[in-house]
Amino acid sequence: MSPLIKSILAVLAGLVVGGLINMGLIMSSSYVIPPPAGVDPTDMESLAQGMHLFSPKHFIMPFLAHALGTLAGALIAARLAPKTHRQRAALVVGVFFFLVASWGLFLYRRQIGLRHLISCSHTFPWHIWDHASFNSPPRLSQDASGIV
């Protein structure tokens, strides 16, 4: 079989497996961590009205579903693809899941409104992001006695 055909089939298998894992975890998330009282996660209007009731624990399962679905799909694609195309197959699966998630967030934002997404953003620990130093060495204090 041609390496290109094998790579395409590997990517398709990765997308199917990753999608099934993602869907399975999303479908079972309301059993593991129940939504707030009075919120129906299958109804956009109910989500829009009850978004302020969600806490960080309600976002754990969707995060895990997307992360584990993408990881499993990329691993399957890399495992089934020919040696010369393994990284490329895994990246195609990862990019596909990223684009689908971005598209879904765009649709979700348009349906329930940006103000509802912002209203639940108080649950995200933004102060951790503000104090994180990315790609910069730790600064020394003036007297060089400690790290600031």
C-alpha positions in Angstrom: 0.0 0.0 0.0 1.2 3.5 -0.8 2.6 5.5 2.2 0.3 8.4 1.3 -2.8 6.1 1.4 -1.6 4.6 4.6 -1.1 8.1 6.1 -4.6 9.2 5.1 -6.1 6.1 6.6 -4.1 6.6 9.8 -5.3 10.2 10.1 -8.9 9.1 9.5 -8.6 6.4 12.1 -7.1 8.9 14.6 -10.0 11.3 13.9 -12.6 8.6 14.5 -11.0 7.3 17.7 -10.3 10.8 19.1 -13.8 11.9 18.2 -15.4 8.8 19.9 -13.3 9.4 23.1 -14.2 13.1 23.1 -17.9 12.4 22.6 -17.9 9.6 25.2 -16.4 11.8 27.9 -18.6 14.8 27.1 -21.7 12.6 27.2 -20.7 11.1 30.5 -19.5 14.4 32.1 -22.9 15.2 33.5 -22.9 11.9 35.4 -19.5 12.5 36.9 -19.9 16.2 37.7 -23.6 17.2 37.6 -24.4 20.6 36.1 -25.8 23.3 38.5 -29.4 22.9 39.5 -31.8 24.1 36.8 -29.3 24.1 33.9 -29.8 21.8 31.0 -26.4 21.4 29.2 -28.1 20.3 26.0 -30.2 23.5 25.7 -28.3 26.7 24.6 -31.0 29.0 26.2 -30.7 27.1 29.5 -26.9 27.4 29.3 -27.1 31.2 28.6 -29.4 31.7 31.7 -27.3 29.5 34.0 -23.8 30.3 32.9 -23.1 32.3 36.1 -23.8 29.2 38.2 -20.9 27.2 36.7 -17.8 26.8 38.8 -14.3 25.6 37.7 -15.2 22.0 38.5 -17.8 22.0 35.7 -15.1 22.7 33.1 -12.8 19.8 34.1 -14.6 17.1 32.1 -14.9 19.1 28.9 -11.2 20.0 29.2 -10.3 16.3 29.7 -12.5 15.2 26.9 -10.9 17.6 24.4 -7.4 16.9 25.7 -7.7 13.1 25.9 -9.6 12.8 22.6 -6.9 14.8 20.8 -4.1 12.9 22.4 -5.6 9.5 21.7 -6.4 10.5 18.1 -2.8 11.8 17.5 -1.3 8.7 19.1 -3.4 6.4 16.9 -2.6 8.4 13.8 1.2 8.4 14.6 1.1 4.7 15.4 -0.6 3.6 12.2 1.2 6.0 9.8 4.4 5.0 8.0 7.6 6.0 9.8 8.3 8.9 7.5 4.8 10.4 8.1 4.2 9.8 11.8 4.7 13.3 13.0 2.8 14.8 10.2 -0.2 12.5 10.8 -0.3 13.4 14.5 -0.1 17.1 13.7 -2.9 16.9 11.2 -5.1 15.3 13.8 -4.2 17.9 16.4 -4.8 20.8 14.1 -8.1 19.3 13.0 -9.3 19.0 16.6 -8.1 22.6 17.3 -10.0 24.0 14.4 -13.1 22.1 15.2 -13.0 23.3 18.9 -12.4 26.9 17.7 -15.3 26.7 15.4 -17.5 25.3 18.1 -16.5 28.1 20.5 -17.3 30.6 17.8 -20.8 29.2 17.3 -21.3 28.8 21.1 -20.3 32.5 21.6 -22.6 33.7 18.9 -25.6 31.7 20.3 -25.4 32.6 24.0 -23.6 35.9 23.7 -20.1 37.0 24.7 -21.3 38.6 28.0 -22.3 35.2 29.4 -18.8 33.8 28.6 -17.2 36.8 30.3 -19.5 36.5 33.3 -18.2 33.1 34.0 -14.5 34.1 33.4 -14.2 35.2 37.1 -13.7 31.5 37.9 -10.5 31.4 35.9 -7.4 32.2 38.1 -6.2 35.1 35.9 -3.7 36.1 38.7 -1.7 33.0 38.0 -1.3 34.0 34.4 -0.3 37.6 35.4 2.5 36.4 37.6 3.8 33.6 35.3 7.1 34.3 33.5 7.3 32.7 30.1 10.7 32.3 28.5 12.3 34.8 30.8 14.9 34.0 33.5 14.0 34.8 37.2 14.9 38.4 38.2 17.2 39.0 41.1 16.4 41.6 43.7 18.5 44.7 44.0 20.7 43.2 46.8 21.0 39.9 45.0 19.8 38.1 48.1 16.8 36.4 46.5 14.7 36.0 43.4 11.8 38.4 42.9 
